[in-house]
Amino acid sequence: MPSKGLENAIKSELPDVEYRLCVKHLHANWSKRFPGKMMKDLMWKAARAANVPYFEYRMQRIKNVSVEAHEALNRIERKKWTRCAFRLEKNCPKLVNNWAEAFNVFIIKARDQSIITMLNNIYHTIMNRIDKECQKKLRRKGVGYERIDEVLRKREEKIFDLFTRPSGSPRCEVTSAKHIFVIDIEKRQCSCGLWQLGRLPCVHSICVYKSRNKDLRQFIHKDYLKSTWLTIYSDFMEPLRGPVF
């Protein structure tokens, strides 16, 4: 969670910028008043809710346990911490800010050095990282990258308890033990909300694709393609000349 000073600075200087709170840090502060694994699980389920009905259901569960805990979360704008309120055009369902923390760990050895040495070492570290990532993607044989394949594989393992009911149109129903979801294949939308939030097929859409013998790789958003990764890493950092040569 950003400090109050940083939060005020963002509102003042960048009023149109949307920012989110790291749910891990949000929970760390919230749990000081409402500790315990049960409360932690309830809060994280509310944060992960990709649609409003499911979010409200999870918030009601919190309220049933503690009205004060429910009120504390309700005082925080939804768009800052729960997926159901995230802007869809961002294509990002992330709930934690470990990207920034990962970068800080990445450069930690250089941070204790003198300023010029530190900047040179950070530059070379990033230069090597870009080359390493580019070479790794060139060796990759699939159309996407490894982590996306793993996410889709895990979701595919969950389709066996689902039932697909076609309608003769691009829209169809997928029924689970408790709920019915509506999927629009052409618009790539599911009423669960997860598909349009992260632009990766959710378990319900995967069920539909499998029932129609479709290749999932055809429906991976361009943000996750190997070609996009190669474009990102196509701008190399130029080698630096030394003080003499």
Backbone as CSV, one residue per row, in Angstrom:
resi,resn,N_x,N_y,N_z,CA_x,CA_y,CA_z,C_x,C_y,C_z
1,MET,0.851,-1.184,0.000,0.000,0.000,0.000,0.890,1.238,0.000
2,PRO,0.615,2.244,-0.869,1.457,3.430,-0.885,1.270,4.247,0.372
3,SER,2.318,5.014,0.731,2.200,5.895,1.885,1.203,6.998,1.567
4,LYS,0.710,7.653,2.622,-0.282,8.712,2.421,0.289,9.840,1.591
5,GLY,1.583,10.156,1.813,2.206,11.216,1.041,2.274,10.889,-0.434
6,LEU,2.643,9.654,-0.747,2.716,9.226,-2.143,1.329,9.208,-2.772
7,GLU,0.349,8.750,-2.010,-1.028,8.703,-2.518,-1.533,10.104,-2.845
8,ASN,-1.249,11.065,-1.977,-1.664,12.450,-2.223,-0.927,13.043,-3.420
9,ALA,0.350,12.680,-3.573,1.131,13.186,-4.702,0.570,12.671,-6.027
10,ILE,0.174,11.405,-6.053,-0.410,10.834,-7.269,-1.712,11.547,-7.620
11,LYS,-2.552,11.778,-6.616,-3.824,12.465,-6.853,-3.601,13.883,-7.361
12,SER,-2.555,14.540,-6.851,-2.287,15.925,-7.221,-1.653,16.052,-8.602
13,GLU,-0.631,15.245,-8.871,0.144,15.386,-10.103,-0.373,14.521,-11.250
14,LEU,-0.985,13.386,-10.924,-1.468,12.458,-11.957,-2.915,12.059,-11.642
15,PRO,-3.833,13.017,-11.715,-5.209,12.745,-11.272,-5.945,11.700,-12.101
16,ASP,-5.539,11.507,-13.360,-6.242,10.560,-14.235,-5.618,9.168,-14.241
17,VAL,-4.547,8.997,-13.494,-3.860,7.706,-13.475,-4.544,6.760,-12.489
18,GLU,-4.837,5.563,-12.965,-5.398,4.549,-12.073,-4.262,3.777,-11.418
19,TYR,-4.329,3.623,-10.124,-3.333,2.803,-9.436,-4.042,1.852,-8.492
20,ARG,-3.368,0.769,-8.178,-3.940,-0.253,-7.311,-3.089,-0.409,-6.062
21,LEU,-3.719,-0.929,-5.046,-3.002,-1.277,-3.828,-2.524,-2.720,-3.934
22,CYS,-1.365,-2.994,-3.379,-0.882,-4.370,-3.303,-1.698,-5.082,-2.224
23,VAL,-2.428,-6.117,-2.624,-3.315,-6.795,-1.674,-2.521,-7.474,-0.562
24,LYS,-1.305,-7.899,-0.878,-0.468,-8.509,0.156,-0.186,-7.510,1.273
25,HIS,0.175,-6.291,0.899,0.446,-5.261,1.898,-0.851,-4.747,2.527
26,LEU,-1.905,-4.689,1.728,-3.201,-4.287,2.269,-3.645,-5.250,3.362
27,HIS,-3.476,-6.548,3.100,-3.852,-7.538,4.109,-2.964,-7.431,5.348
28,ALA,-1.670,-7.145,5.140,-0.751,-7.028,6.280,-1.227,-5.949,7.255
29,ASN,-1.725,-4.835,6.717,-2.247,-3.767,7.576,-3.610,-4.136,8.162
30,TRP,-4.465,-4.696,7.338,-5.830,-5.063,7.756,-5.807,-6.154,8.821
31,SER,-4.851,-7.087,8.694,-4.793,-8.231,9.616,-4.330,-7.843,11.022
32,LYS,-3.772,-6.643,11.177,-3.403,-6.192,12.523,-4.648,-6.035,13.398
33,ARG,-5.752,-5.693,12.760,-7.021,-5.561,13.483,-7.874,-6.820,13.379
34,PHE,-7.698,-7.531,12.246,-8.546,-8.707,12.003,-7.656,-9.893,11.609
35,PRO,-6.973,-10.479,12.575,-6.004,-11.545,12.286,-6.681,-12.898,12.062
36,GLY,-5.839,-13.859,11.641,-6.316,-15.235,11.517,-6.391,-15.690,10.072
37,LYS,-6.190,-16.975,9.875,-6.202,-17.549,8.528,-7.573,-17.432,7.873
38,MET,-8.634,-17.603,8.644,-9.973,-17.521,8.069,-10.232,-16.136,7.483
39,MET,-9.860,-15.093,8.220,-10.049,-13.728,7.731,-9.177,-13.461,6.510
40,LYS,-7.960,-13.989,6.543,-7.066,-13.830,5.394,-7.670,-14.464,4.153
41,ASP,-8.171,-15.686,4.274,-8.757,-16.384,3.125,-9.986,-15.652,2.600
42,LEU,-10.813,-15.146,3.504,-12.015,-14.423,3.090,-11.664,-13.156,2.323
43,MET,-10.646,-12.441,2.811,-10.262,-11.206,2.142,-9.688,-11.478,0.755
44,TRP,-8.820,-12.484,0.651,-8.206,-12.785,-0.637,-9.237,-13.275,-1.653
45,LYS,-10.236,-14.002,-1.191,-11.292,-14.447,-2.107,-12.103,-13.260,-2.616
46,ALA,-12.311,-12.268,-1.765,-12.994,-11.049,-2.199,-12.139,-10.286,-3.208
47,ALA,-10.843,-10.232,-2.970,-9.939,-9.531,-3.886,-9.874,-10.225,-5.243
48,ARG,-9.928,-11.555,-5.248,-9.823,-12.315,-6.501,-11.135,-12.362,-7.278
49,ALA,-12.233,-11.936,-6.686,-13.539,-12.005,-7.349,-13.520,-11.187,-8.637
50,ALA,-13.818,-11.836,-9.758,-13.741,-11.166,-11.054,-15.085,-10.612,-11.512
51,ASN,-16.133,-10.792,-10.719,-17.433,-10.215,-11.057,-18.095,-9.706,-9.780
52,VAL,-19.001,-8.748,-9.940,-19.600,-8.063,-8.789,-20.435,-8.989,-7.907
53,PRO,-21.299,-9.854,-8.466,-22.085,-10.734,-7.577,-21.218,-11.608,-6.672
54,TYR,-20.138,-12.149,-7.233,-19.272,-13.005,-6.423,-18.528,-12.178,-5.370
55,PHE,-18.128,-10.957,-5.747,-17.465,-10.072,-4.786,-18.401,-9.743,-3.626
56,GLU,-19.650,-9.400,-3.943,-20.600,-9.054,-2.886,-20.906,-10.255,-1.996
57,TYR,-20.925,-11.437,-2.599,-21.121,-12.653,-1.805,-19.970,-12.835,-0.821
58,ARG,-18.747,-12.631,-1.298,-17.577,-12.783,-0.435,-17.538,-11.708,0.651
59,MET,-17.937,-10.495,0.314,-17.976,-9.425,1.312,-19.031,-9.717,2.379
60,GLN,-20.128,-10.321,1.970,-21.151,-10.689,2.942,-20.628,-11.749,3.897
61,ARG,-19.816,-12.666,3.371,-19.202,-13.682,4.231,-18.310,-13.027,5.283
62,ILE,-17.568,-12.003,4.869,-16.728,-11.265,5.820,-17.601,-10.560,6.855
63,LYS,-18.685,-9.955,6.396,-19.588,-9.237,7.302,-20.215,-10.172,8.326
64,ASN,-20.503,-11.408,7.898,-21.090,-12.381,8.823,-20.140,-12.719,9.970
65,VAL,-18.839,-12.609,9.674,-17.832,-12.909,10.699,-17.519,-11.671,11.532
66,SER,-17.353,-10.537,10.844,-16.988,-9.299,11.545,-17.508,-8.093,10.772
67,VAL,-18.434,-7.368,11.363,-18.968,-6.160,10.727,-17.871,-5.109,10.584
68,GLU,-17.003,-4.999,11.576,-15.919,-4.013,11.529,-14.943,-4.315,10.394
69,ALA,-14.623,-5.586,10.189,-13.723,-5.967,9.096,-14.346,-5.620,7.754
70,HIS,-15.634,-5.861,7.625,-16.362,-5.533,6.401,-16.342,-4.030,6.151
71,GLU,-16.581,-3.250,7.181,-16.596,-1.793,7.039,-15.211,-1.252,6.689
72,ALA,-14.177,-1.854,7.263,-12.806,-1.411,6.977,-12.470,-1.598,5.500
73,LEU,-12.884,-2.714,4.919,-12.631,-2.952,3.498,-13.518,-2.085,2.622
74,ASN,-14.742,-1.846,3.060,-15.671,-1.034,2.273,-15.223,0.414,2.165
75,ARG,-14.385,0.853,3.078,-13.889,2.234,3.024,-12.829,2.416,1.939
76,ILE,-12.338,1.324,1.398,-11.325,1.383,0.333,-12.027,1.265,-1.015
77,GLU,-11.688,2.142,-1.950,-12.302,2.079,-3.277,-12.079,0.704,-3.901
78,ARG,-13.131,0.145,-4.459,-13.036,-1.193,-5.038,-11.994,-1.269,-6.154
79,LYS,-11.908,-0.230,-6.957,-11.011,-0.275,-8.110,-9.546,-0.376,-7.702
80,LYS,-9.258,-0.188,-6.412,-7.879,-0.234,-5.943,-7.448,-1.614,-5.466
81,TRP,-8.421,-2.544,-5.283,-7.972,-3.795,-4.674,-8.733,-5.052,-5.101
82,THR,-9.861,-4.953,-5.798,-10.579,-6.162,-6.191,-10.748,-6.241,-7.700
83,ARG,-10.591,-7.418,-8.247,-10.590,-7.602,-9.690,-11.892,-7.185,-10.358
84,CYS,-12.997,-7.317,-9.657,-14.284,-7.008,-10.284,-14.408,-5.540,-10.666
85,ALA,-13.553,-4.674,-10.114,-13.622,-3.240,-10.399,-12.445,-2.749,-11.236
86,PHE,-11.546,-3.644,-11.641,-10.404,-3.232,-12.456,-10.868,-2.857,-13.864
87,ARG,-10.187,-1.911,-14.480,-10.492,-1.525,-15.862,-10.040,-2.631,-16.808
88,LEU,-10.952,-3.058,-17.684,-10.687,-4.221,-18.529,-9.613,-3.955,-19.573
89,GLU,-9.503,-2.702,-20.033,-8.541,-2.424,-21.096,-7.099,-2.569,-20.631
90,LYS,-6.887,-2.694,-19.312,-5.529,-2.851,-18.796,-4.976,-4.253,-19.037
91,ASN,-5.860,-5.235,-19.257,-5.421,-6.630,-19.475,-4.523,-7.130,-18.348
92,CYS,-4.807,-6.706,-17.130,-3.914,-7.060,-16.025,-4.713,-7.347,-14.758
93,PRO,-4.826,-8.621,-14.372,-5.557,-8.964,-13.149,-4.678,-9.033,-11.903
94,LYS,-3.438,-8.525,-11.981,-2.490,-8.661,-10.876,-2.993,-7.957,-9.617
95,LEU,-2.769,-8.612,-8.479,-3.203,-8.081,-7.188,-2.037,-7.667,-6.298
96,VAL,-0.820,-7.988,-6.706,0.352,-7.659,-5.900,1.356,-6.891,-6.748
97,ASN,2.255,-6.166,-6.082,3.224,-5.331,-6.797,4.621,-5.940,-6.767
98,ASN,4.701,-7.246,-6.884,6.008,-7.889,-6.783,6.907,-7.592,-7.980
99,TRP,6.366,-6.962,-9.036,7.228,-6.558,-10.148,8.277,-5.563,-9.661
100,ALA,7.835,-4.530,-8.929,8.771,-3.530,-8.414,9.727,-4.157,-7.411
101,GLU,9.210,-5.028,-6.560,10.059,-5.675,-5.567,11.074,-6.596,-6.237
102,ALA,10.654,-7.273,-7.299,11.568,-8.158,-8.019,12.715,-7.354,-8.630
103,PHE,12.416,-6.158,-9.142,13.465,-5.317,-9.706,14.420,-4.853,-8.618
104,ASN,13.884,-4.492,-7.458,14.743,-4.059,-6.353,15.692,-5.169,-5.913
105,VAL,15.192,-6.399,-5.876,16.052,-7.542,-5.537,17.088,-7.755,-6.630
106,PHE,16.661,-7.527,-7.873,17.516,-7.727,-9.035,18.760,-6.833,-8.987
107,ILE,18.610,-5.621,-8.436,19.722,-4.662,-8.423,20.317,-4.485,-7.033
108,ILE,19.965,-5.355,-6.098,20.334,-5.127,-4.696,21.847,-5.098,-4.477
109,LYS,22.605,-5.901,-5.231,24.054,-5.935,-5.045,24.704,-4.617,-5.437
110,ALA,24.098,-3.924,-6.397,24.695,-2.679,-6.882,24.331,-1.474,-6.024
111,ARG,23.327,-1.587,-5.212,22.787,-0.414,-4.510,23.717,0.132,-3.429
112,ASP,24.662,-0.656,-2.957,25.592,-0.193,-1.924,26.871,0.398,-2.510
113,GLN,26.959,0.461,-3.831,28.179,0.947,-4.477,28.111,2.459,-4.699
114,SER,29.253,3.033,-5.078,29.268,4.459,-5.406,28.388,4.695,-6.631
115,ILE,27.945,5.929,-6.826,26.887,6.218,-7.787,27.246,5.796,-9.219
116,ILE,28.464,6.121,-9.694,28.829,5.783,-11.068,28.952,4.270,-11.233
117,THR,29.622,3.630,-10.279,29.759,2.170,-10.328,28.391,1.500,-10.250
118,MET,27.529,2.017,-9.395,26.189,1.451,-9.251,25.414,1.540,-10.565
119,LEU,25.424,2.708,-11.199,24.682,2.889,-12.448,25.233,2.002,-13.554
120,ASN,26.559,1.874,-13.615,27.167,0.992,-14.618,26.760,-0.457,-14.403
121,ASN,26.781,-0.900,-13.156,26.428,-2.292,-12.860,24.952,-2.574,-13.128
122,ILE,24.085,-1.618,-12.779,22.658,-1.789,-13.074,22.438,-1.848,-14.583
123,TYR,23.114,-0.964,-15.309,22.999,-0.939,-16.771,23.404,-2.284,-17.363
124,HIS,24.555,-2.809,-16.941,25.041,-4.076,-17.490,24.165,-5.252,-17.063
125,THR,23.641,-5.186,-15.848,22.746,-6.250,-15.387,21.490,-6.304,-16.244
126,ILE,20.913,-5.131,-16.524,19.710,-5.079,-17.359,20.037,-5.467,-18.797
127,MET,21.202,-5.040,-19.289,21.615,-5.388,-20.646,21.722,-6.899,-20.802
128,ASN,22.332,-7.565,-19.824,22.447,-9.026,-19.861,21.085,-9.698,-19.747
129,ARG,20.205,-9.121,-18.931,18.872,-9.693,-18.742,18.071,-9.645,-20.044
130,ILE,18.125,-8.527,-20.738,17.392,-8.399,-21.999,17.891,-9.417,-23.015
131,ASP,19.210,-9.556,-23.120,19.772,-10.534,-24.060,19.366,-11.955,-23.678
132,LYS,19.416,-12.260,-22.393,19.047,-13.599,-21.918,17.589,-13.914,-22.236
133,GLU,16.693,-12.958,-21.969,15.269,-13.172,-22.234,15.008,-13.326,-23.723
134,CYS,15.682,-12.525,-24.532,15.502,-12.605,-25.981,15.947,-13.960,-26.511
135,GLN,17.104,-14.430,-26.070,17.598,-15.736,-26.518,16.679,-16.861,-26.061
136,LYS,16.125,-16.729,-24.856,15.210,-17.752,-24.344,13.948,-17.813,-25.188
137,LYS,13.426,-16.658,-25.582,12.210,-16.639,-26.396,12.481,-17.160,-27.802
138,LEU,13.676,-16.920,-28.323,14.013,-17.440,-29.652,14.050,-18.963,-29.654
139,ARG,14.484,-19.553,-28.547,14.533,-21.020,-28.452,13.159,-21.627,-28.210
140,ARG,12.229,-20.806,-27.756,10.887,-21.290,-27.450,10.175,-21.726,-28.731
141,LYS,9.638,-22.932,-28.749,8.999,-23.474,-29.953,7.512,-23.145,-30.044
142,GLY,6.849,-22.877,-28.916,5.418,-22.605,-28.935,5.104,-21.192,-29.396
143,VAL,3.793,-20.899,-29.522,3.378,-19.565,-29.947,3.304,-18.599,-28.764
144,GLY,3.105,-19.141,-27.566,3.058,-18.312,-26.368,4.327,-18.503,-25.561
145,TYR,4.273,-18.155,-24.275,5.439,-18.429,-23.445,5.059,-19.366,-22.316
146,GLU,6.088,-19.914,-21.651,5.904,-21.076,-20.782,4.853,-20.879,-19.698
147,ARG,4.859,-19.752,-19.046,3.960,-19.553,-17.911,2.497,-19.575,-18.352
148,ILE,2.218,-19.044,-19.533,0.848,-19.052,-20.044,0.404,-20.473,-20.336
149,ASP,1.289,-21.269,-20.911,0.967,-22.679,-21.153,0.619,-23.390,-19.851
150,GLU,1.344,-23.072,-18.789,1.099,-23.706,-17.493,-0.253,-23.271,-16.919
151,VAL,-0.581,-21.987,-17.046,-1.874,-21.488,-16.558,-3.022,-22.171,-17.292
152,LEU,-2.909,-22.253,-18.612,-3.970,-22.875,-19.410,-4.085,-24.363,-19.113
153,ARG,-2.953,-25.012,-18.885,-2.984,-26.445,-18.574,-3.730,-26.691,-17.260
154,LYS,-3.463,-25.861,-16.256,-4.133,-26.024,-14.964,-5.631,-25.754,-15.079
155,ARG,-5.995,-24.773,-15.895,-7.421,-24.491,-16.083,-8.104,-25.622,-16.850
156,GLU,-7.381,-26.181,-17.799,-7.952,-27.272,-18.588,-8.249,-28.491,-17.721
157,GLU,-7.474,-28.685,-16.676,-7.683,-29.829,-15.785,-8.989,-29.722,-14.997
158,LYS,-9.586,-28.524,-14.976,-10.795,-28.304,-14.175,-12.091,-28.384,-14.979
159,ILE,-12.008,-28.711,-16.267,-13.211,-28.657,-17.106,-14.079,-29.905,-17.011
160,PHE,-13.593,-30.956,-16.367,-14.299,-32.237,-16.424,-15.586,-32.247,-15.610
161,ASP,-15.764,-31.289,-14.714,-17.002,-31.187,-13.945,-17.973,-30.180,-14.554
162,LEU,-17.663,-29.706,-15.757,-18.496,-28.705,-16.413,-19.279,-29.316,-17.570
163,PHE,-20.431,-28.717,-17.853,-21.289,-29.196,-18.939,-21.596,-28.032,-19.871
164,THR,-21.403,-28.239,-21.174,-21.637,-27.190,-22.165,-22.997,-27.367,-22.824
165,ARG,-23.738,-26.252,-22.953,-25.042,-26.284,-23.614,-25.037,-25.237,-24.731
166,PRO,-24.892,-25.652,-26.002,-24.860,-24.696,-27.112,-26.235,-24.096,-27.375
167,SER,-26.250,-22.931,-28.035,-27.518,-22.254,-28.327,-27.738,-22.052,-29.816
168,GLY,-26.780,-22.481,-30.653,-26.880,-22.236,-32.084,-26.297,-20.903,-32.490
169,SER,-25.859,-20.114,-31.512,-25.230,-18.817,-31.761,-23.836,-18.844,-31.140
170,PRO,-23.069,-17.766,-31.285,-21.745,-17.738,-30.633,-21.827,-17.800,-29.114
171,ARG,-23.019,-17.557,-28.558,-23.198,-17.595,-27.109,-23.684,-18.975,-26.670
172,CYS,-23.174,-19.442,-25.549,-23.603,-20.735,-25.024,-23.490,-20.732,-23.502
173,GLU,-24.050,-21.764,-22.891,-24.015,-21.900,-21.439,-22.988,-22.944,-21.032
174,VAL,-22.374,-22.709,-19.897,-21.537,-23.716,-19.256,-22.034,-23.850,-17.824
175,THR,-22.373,-25.070,-17.449,-22.961,-25.327,-16.141,-21.980,-26.066,-15.249
176,SER,-21.809,-25.554,-14.036,-21.019,-26.247,-13.020,-21.975,-26.822,-11.986
177,ALA,-21.445,-27.338,-10.906,-22.301,-27.927,-9.875,-23.208,-26.887,-9.227
178,LYS,-22.766,-25.623,-9.190,-23.527,-24.592,-8.483,-24.011,-23.451,-9.368
179,HIS,-23.327,-23.200,-10.489,-23.605,-21.982,-11.239,-23.733,-22.250,-12.736
180,ILE,-24.340,-21.278,-13.431,-24.435,-21.295,-14.889,-23.741,-20.039,-15.410
181,PHE,-22.852,-20.225,-16.373,-22.105,-19.113,-16.954,-22.451,-18.986,-18.436
182,VAL,-22.464,-17.750,-18.934,-22.723,-17.486,-20.349,-21.422,-17.065,-21.009
183,ILE,-21.076,-17.747,-22.092,-19.831,-17.478,-22.812,-20.164,-16.960,-24.200
184,ASP,-19.493,-15.902,-24.626,-19.615,-15.376,-25.986,-18.276,-15.588,-26.677
185,ILE,-18.248,-16.558,-27.583,-16.990,-16.926,-28.232,-16.452,-15.798,-29.098
186,GLU,-17.334,-15.128,-29.854,-16.883,-14.080,-30.762,-16.307,-12.885,-30.002
187,LYS,-16.971,-12.484,-28.926,-16.507,-11.337,-28.144,-15.448,-11.719,-27.115
188,ARG,-15.242,-13.031,-26.954,-14.283,-13.542,-25.971,-14.604,-13.015,-24.568
189,GLN,-15.826,-13.300,-24.170,-16.308,-12.862,-22.862,-16.983,-14.017,-22.137
190,CYS,-16.858,-14.027,-20.820,-17.545,-14.991,-19.968,-18.158,-14.230,-18.802
191,SER,-19.339,-14.645,-18.377,-20.006,-13.929,-17.288,-19.267,-14.069,-15.960
192,CYS,-18.283,-14.978,-15.883,-17.462,-15.054,-14.667,-16.537,-13.848,-14.559
193,GLY,-16.236,-13.199,-15.699,-15.434,-11.979,-15.713,-13.948,-12.179,-15.914
194,LEU,-13.460,-13.387,-15.701,-12.012,-13.598,-15.706,-11.423,-13.523,-17.109
195,TRP,-12.165,-13.981,-18.116,-11.641,-13.990,-19.481,-11.340,-12.575,-19.958
196,GLN,-12.298,-11.665,-19.816,-12.088,-10.305,-20.300,-11.132,-9.506,-19.419
197,LEU,-10.932,-9.955,-18.184,-10.038,-9.241,-17.277,-8.573,-9.462,-17.631
198,GLY,-8.195,-10.699,-17.895,-6.801,-10.998,-18.182,-6.522,-11.376,-19.617
199,ARG,-7.596,-11.469,-20.444,-7.488,-11.832,-21.858,-6.920,-13.236,-22.075
200,LEU,-7.048,-14.071,-21.059,-6.713,-15.488,-21.206,-7.992,-16.291,-21.036
201,PRO,-8.219,-17.322,-21.860,-9.441,-18.120,-21.723,-9.614,-18.652,-20.303
202,CYS,-10.795,-18.424,-19.732,-11.103,-18.964,-18.407,-11.476,-20.432,-18.545
203,VAL,-11.686,-21.096,-17.427,-11.985,-22.527,-17.459,-13.285,-22.803,-18.204
204,HIS,-14.248,-21.887,-18.146,-15.535,-22.098,-18.818,-15.391,-21.985,-20.335
205,SER,-14.606,-21.004,-20.796,-14.387,-20.874,-22.236,-13.537,-22.024,-22.768
206,ILE,-12.602,-22.504,-21.969,-11.800,-23.662,-22.378,-12.698,-24.873,-22.568
207,CYS,-13.679,-25.029,-21.694,-14.639,-26.125,-21.815,-15.371,-26.048,-23.152
208,VAL,-15.761,-24.834,-23.559,-16.453,-24.650,-24.840,-15.526,-24.973,-26.001
209,TYR,-14.303,-24.469,-25.946,-13.352,-24.729,-27.020,-13.090,-26.221,-27.185
210,LYS,-12.929,-26.903,-26.079,-12.665,-28.338,-26.133,-13.861,-29.094,-26.713
211,SER,-15.072,-28.662,-26.372,-16.265,-29.330,-26.902,-16.401,-29.129,-28.405
212,ARG,-15.756,-28.087,-28.942,-15.805,-27.792,-30.378,-14.501,-28.151,-31.082
213,ASN,-13.624,-28.843,-30.366,-12.337,-29.279,-30.923,-11.507,-28.108,-31.457
214,LYS,-11.539,-27.009,-30.730,-10.757,-25.837,-31.110,-9.395,-25.869,-30.422
215,ASP,-8.401,-25.332,-31.115,-7.059,-25.236,-30.554,-6.977,-23.976,-29.691
216,LEU,-6.687,-24.153,-28.410,-6.634,-23.018,-27.484,-5.625,-21.959,-27.908
217,ARG,-4.566,-22.373,-28.553,-3.504,-21.439,-28.924,-3.999,-20.368,-29.890
218,GLN,-5.106,-20.645,-30.591,-5.660,-19.660,-31.516,-6.329,-18.499,-30.780
219,PHE,-6.604,-18.689,-29.493,-7.369,-17.695,-28.747,-6.537,-17.018,-27.659
220,ILE,-5.222,-17.171,-27.742,-4.340,-16.478,-26.807,-4.192,-15.026,-27.246
221,HIS,-4.383,-14.111,-26.333,-4.272,-12.689,-26.652,-2.853,-12.360,-27.101
222,LYS,-2.741,-11.371,-27.990,-1.438,-11.020,-28.559,-0.419,-10.620,-27.495
223,ASP,-0.885,-10.132,-26.346,0.044,-9.741,-25.283,0.875,-10.914,-24.782
224,TYR,0.376,-12.138,-24.966,1.048,-13.322,-24.438,1.780,-14.127,-25.512
225,LEU,1.845,-13.609,-26.720,2.475,-14.349,-27.806,3.996,-14.179,-27.796
226,LYS,4.659,-15.174,-28.333,6.114,-15.130,-28.467,6.536,-13.930,-29.312
227,SER,5.788,-13.646,-30.378,6.125,-12.528,-31.260,6.090,-11.194,-30.510
228,THR,5.154,-11.056,-29.574,5.078,-9.827,-28.775,6.279,-9.711,-27.851
229,TRP,6.655,-10.827,-27.230,7.833,-10.834,-26.359,9.085,-10.433,-27.135
230,LEU,9.224,-10.960,-28.337,10.405,-10.636,-29.138,10.412,-9.156,-29.517
231,THR,9.240,-8.591,-29.758,9.149,-7.161,-30.051,9.569,-6.333,-28.837
232,ILE,9.118,-6.763,-27.654,9.464,-6.053,-26.416,10.976,-6.021,-26.214
233,TYR,11.628,-7.142,-26.485,13.070,-7.243,-26.245,13.901,-6.961,-27.497
234,SER,13.276,-6.360,-28.521,14.007,-6.084,-29.763,14.915,-4.862,-29.638
235,ASP,14.617,-3.969,-28.699,15.451,-2.781,-28.498,16.521,-3.093,-27.456
236,PHE,17.689,-3.447,-27.934,18.780,-3.812,-27.038,19.408,-2.566,-26.421
237,MET,20.014,-2.755,-25.275,20.779,-1.680,-24.650,22.196,-1.723,-25.223
238,GLU,22.629,-0.608,-25.735,23.924,-0.550,-26.411,25.079,-0.692,-25.412
239,PRO,26.151,-1.392,-25.804,27.340,-1.482,-24.944,27.918,-0.092,-24.676
240,LEU,28.510,0.090,-23.509,29.080,1.378,-23.119,30.594,1.381,-23.305
241,ARG,31.109,2.478,-23.799,32.559,2.627,-23.907,33.139,2.974,-22.547
242,GLY,34.350,2.509,-22.313,35.034,2.822,-21.073,35.610,4.226,-21.098
243,PRO,36.196,4.691,-19.994,36.722,6.060,-19.919,37.913,6.304,-20.842
244,VAL,38.604,5.227,-21.253,39.787,5.384,-22.108,39.453,5.083,-23.561
245,PHE,38.796,3.950,-23.808,38.544,3.517,-25.184,37.062,3.612,-25.546
